[in-house]
Amino acid sequence: MQAVIFGFINKYPIFFTEPSKPEKFDYFNAQLDFKSIMGYNKVSELVTNKGTIKVGLEKYLLWEKLIFLMSLEGRVPLSNLCNKMRYDDKKIVCTNEYSKIYEFTFDTCYYFGDANISNLVNYKKSTNKTYFCYDYIAMHKGGKHKYDLISTDDDFIKQIWFYSSERICGDTGVKDACLVSVLDEGQLWDPSYSETIARFKFEKILKNHGVKGPLNGQNKRNSIKTSHMARHKKFATESMWTETDKIKKVNLDEDALISKLLSAHSKTKL
């Protein structure tokens, strides 16, 4: 998100091997007004196990809008076609799974991190890597309930976000879920933190919060039925690396970049 906002503000091109799109349940602060950029503003109220909370615009909507506008100006030249990038001290070579598709040189590169680029920066070795782990769960029975978010005190399934199921057409009221955990590298490979164990723990948490399956016609409730759809991870801790004359860090967090974006477009509707 930070790379997209920074590139948009400064009219720089952006290159990546995997688009780091925000999750569908990542929200901005409810006090931020994006009407000057999006053409509308959005504030929602979510039901959690600890009361109701107000949230603002979904981050992925802004991400998609900025990427679209940058694409119209030719500032996302490779789109999602690049699988790997390699720096040879003179140029960056971009390839797909079959062959080279592009190469370019630069005077200054503002680097925000990419899992599939080699030789661009020298990372400092770290023995304490932590990750945000996302487990997406399909709810086949028990998907109709009041919750949008359930929080726990355990890093393994720290949050459970619910969203309208994309597996079923129409507004059915059925929700699927994403389990957010904070795990270290060893835990990612530990069977005790596997996708199956995460799903079993998820079902237990739902039962503890009074979520049940649908009526079975005999005034009894069916058991909750779920299946695991996908798992992916992101770094929770920033990897350390050293700047060079040509490769620079941007020492602005997301909040500061959003402030600059809103300030720049407060009087101009995109």
C-alpha positions, -999 to +999 in steps of 0.1 A: +000+000+000+028+024+009+046+019-024+014+026-044+006+058-025+042+070-027+044+063-064+010+079-071+019+111-052+053+115-069+042+102-103+068+075-102+064+041-120+060+010-099+073-025-104+065-056-085+064-094-089+034-099-066+009-071-060+007-066-023-030-058-022-046-051+012-069-078+026-106-072+022-110-066+059-082-040+062-099-006+070-088+030+073-097+051+103-133+061+103-123+098+107-105+099+074-125+114+045-116+100+010-143+118-009-119+140-028-101+109-042-128+082-044-158+104-051-175+091-019-167+084+017-176+053+037-180+047+074-193+013+086-202-002+120-189-037+127-201-061+153-174-077+174-172-100+204-162-069+224-189-045+212-193-024+180-166-004+163-166+021+135-143+017+105-137+038+074-130+029+038-117-006+029-080-001+020-082-024-010-107+000-027-082+029-025-054+005-037-074-005-067-083+031-076-047+043-074-033+013-094-060+019-120-052+056-124-014+049-125-021+022-152-039+047-174-008+069-173+015+039-181+031+039-146+025+002-139+043-010-171+045-047-162+011-050-145+010-086-130+031-102-158+065-103-139+074-133-118+110-124-109+134-095-110+172-095-108+196-065-104+231-068-120+245-035-107+235-017-139+199-027-147+170-046-134+160-076-155+123-087-153+112-122-163+081-143-164+082-181-159+095-186-194+118-157-205+129-121-201+101-096-207+117-063-197+147-045-184+153-010-171+179+013-155+173+039-128+190+068-111+172+063-078+151+034-066+128+037-036+125+001-024+095-011-003+104-048-004+096-077-028+099-114-022+111-123-057+138-098-065+175-107-061+208-088-057+191-054-052+197-050-014+217-069+012+194-080+040+207-083+075+203-118+089+175-122+114+167-152+135+134-138+148+112-135+117+075-133+123+047-134+099+010-125+095-006-158+085-040-157+068-062-188+066-093-184+045-122-206+056-154-215+037-185-218+060-209-244+046-231-245+077-232-218+104-223-189+081-253-168+091-245-149+124-241-114+137-203-112+140-179-092+117-149-097+139-139-120+168-107-112+186-088-135+210-057-132+233-038-160+214-014-152+186-026-184+169-059-171+155-056-136+169-084-123+149-113-138+129-127-116+102-160-124+085-170-112+051-198-118+027-191-151+009-178-148-027-185-185-034-223-178-035-240-154-059-262-128-045-267-113-010-274-144+009-262-133+043-237-162+044-203-152+056-169-169+051-140-161+074-103-153+074-082-163+104-053-140+112-024-154+132+011-140+142+036-169+138+073-173+137+091-193+110+093-224+131+056-223+139+047-221+102+062-255+096+049-270+129+019-294+124+004-279+156-002-247+136-013-263+104-043-254+083-063-283+097-056-274+133-065-238+126-098-248+112-106-271+142-097-242+166-118-218+146-149-241+149-143-243+187-141-205+190-174-201+171-192-226+193-179-207+224-194-176+210-228-192+204-226-196+166-245-227+155-255-244+122-289-241+106-321-258+118-324-294+106-362-296+105-365-312+139-360-280+160-323-289+163-293-272+150-268-289+126-231-288+135-209-261+121-194-273+088-163-256+073-135-262+049-101-246+044-097-226+011-062-210+012-033-199+033-008-171+027+016-151+047+032-117+049+062-104+069+050-090+103+085-075+110+103-054+085+135-069+071+165-047+077+188-036+049+213-008+042+207+021+018+231+028-011+236+059-033+209+046-057+186+025-035+167+044-009+142+039+019+111+060+024+110+070+060+072+077+060+047+053+075+013+047+059-005+073+080+020+100+069+016+090+032-022+090+035-020+125+050+001+137+021-023+121-004-054+137+011-037+170+014-027+170-022-061+162-035-084+179-009-094+204-036-093+182-066-117+153-074-100+125-093 
